[in-house]
């Protein structure tokens, strides 16, 4: 399912999902079924009085043999601001189970168990430099580079 989180009013939107059923939809929050495992692109076209705009998300939907449909964590998890000073916000469509911050020597300097889809990690105690933020979710694990400024 795709969720419309826009704050703009539009007359019609059209999601093109050529491998899914249905292959196009003008629903605000369409439910698309994928019959075969694979990685799929999504094209969103939005039209209003000012014209139209499109956004292509490549490799956005991943369908596995056993686990069903999952989101591509690399593109769907947001970490901001980055560079950060006193905090960094993490937002994910999947539940974030654990956050681990390590320095460039591989030493753990921060750890949190949010069990939520969004959280704010305090970074004010960290010294200026480059860190790695490991994000463990129900859908998998990714690591992002995090820069701290003072």
C-alpha positions in Angstrom: 0.0 0.0 0.0 1.2 3.5 -0.8 0.2 6.3 1.6 -0.3 9.9 0.5 1.5 12.1 3.0 1.5 15.2 0.8 0.2 18.5 2.1 -0.9 19.7 -1.4 -4.3 19.2 -2.9 -4.3 17.6 -6.3 -7.0 16.8 -8.7 -5.7 13.4 -9.7 -2.7 11.3 -9.2 -1.6 8.2 -11.2 0.8 5.6 -9.9 2.3 3.4 -12.6 3.2 -0.1 -11.4 3.4 -2.0 -14.6 4.3 -5.4 -13.0 1.6 -5.1 -10.2 -2.1 -5.5 -10.3 -3.6 -3.1 -11.0 -0.9 -1.7 -13.2 -2.1 1.9 -12.8 -4.2 3.6 -10.1 -5.8 6.9 -9.5 -6.6 6.0 -5.8 -5.0 8.2 -3.2 -3.6 5.2 -1.3 -3.6 2.2 -3.8 -3.1 -1.4 -2.8 -1.0 -3.2 -5.5 -0.4 -6.9 -5.6 2.8 -8.4 -7.1 2.5 -12.0 -8.2 6.2 -12.7 -8.8 9.4 -12.1 -6.7 11.6 -9.3 -7.9 12.5 -5.7 -7.6 10.1 -3.1 -9.1 10.1 0.6 -9.9 7.2 3.0 -9.0 6.3 6.1 -11.1 4.0 8.6 -9.5 2.4 11.3 -11.6 0.5 14.1 -9.9 -1.6 16.7 -11.7 -3.4 19.9 -10.5 -4.3 23.3 -11.9 -0.6 24.3 -12.2 0.3 21.3 -14.3 1.8 17.9 -13.6 4.9 16.4 -12.0 6.3 12.9 -11.8 8.7 11.0 -9.5 10.3 7.7 -10.4 11.5 5.5 -7.5 13.7 2.9 -9.0 14.0 -0.5 -7.2 11.5 0.8 -4.6 9.4 -2.4 -4.1 11.1 -5.7 -3.3 9.1 -8.9 -3.4 10.8 -12.0 -1.9 9.8 -15.6 -2.3 9.0 -16.3 1.4 8.6 -12.9 3.1 6.3 -11.1 0.7 6.6 -7.4 -0.1 9.1 -5.2 1.7 10.4 -1.7 1.3 13.9 -0.9 0.1 15.4 0.3 3.4 18.2 2.2 1.6 15.7 4.5 0.0 12.9 4.5 2.6 14.7 5.3 5.9 15.3 9.0 6.5 18.1 10.3 8.7 18.2 14.1 9.2 19.7 16.6 9.7 23.0 15.2 8.5 25.4 16.8 9.3 23.9 17.1 12.8 24.7 19.1 15.9 22.6 18.2 18.9 20.2 15.5 17.5 19.4 13.4 14.5 15.9 12.2 13.6 15.4 8.7 12.1 12.1 7.8 10.3 11.3 4.4 8.9 8.3 2.7 7.4 9.4 -0.4 9.5 9.7 -0.5 13.3 13.2 0.6 14.4 14.3 -2.0 17.0 17.8 -0.8 17.6 20.2 2.1 16.8 23.9 1.7 17.3 26.4 4.6 16.8 30.1 3.7 16.3 33.1 5.9 15.8 35.6 5.4 12.9 37.6 3.0 15.2 34.5 0.7 15.4 33.9 1.5 19.1 30.2 1.8 20.1 29.5 5.3 21.4 25.7 5.3 21.5 22.9 2.7 21.7 19.1 3.0 21.7 16.1 0.7 21.6 13.3 2.9 20.2 10.8 0.2 19.1 9.0 2.9 17.0 8.9 4.0 13.4 10.5 7.4 14.2 12.9 8.5 16.9 15.2 11.3 17.8 18.7 10.4 18.8 20.6 12.9 21.0 24.1 13.6 19.6 25.2 16.6 21.7 27.6 14.4 23.8 29.5 13.3 20.7 32.6 15.1 19.6 32.8 16.5 16.1 33.6 13.9 13.5 32.3 11.0 11.4 30.3 8.2 12.9 28.3 5.2 11.6 24.7 4.8 12.5 23.5 1.2 12.3 19.7 1.0 12.0 18.1 -2.4 12.8 14.4 -2.8 11.8 11.9 -5.6 11.4 12.7 -5.5 7.6 16.5 -5.5 7.8 19.6 -3.6 8.8 21.3 -0.7 7.1 24.2 1.5 8.1 24.4 5.3 7.4 27.3 7.6 7.7 26.6 10.4 10.3 28.6 13.6 10.5 28.6 15.6 13.8 29.4 19.3 13.8 30.0 21.5 16.9 
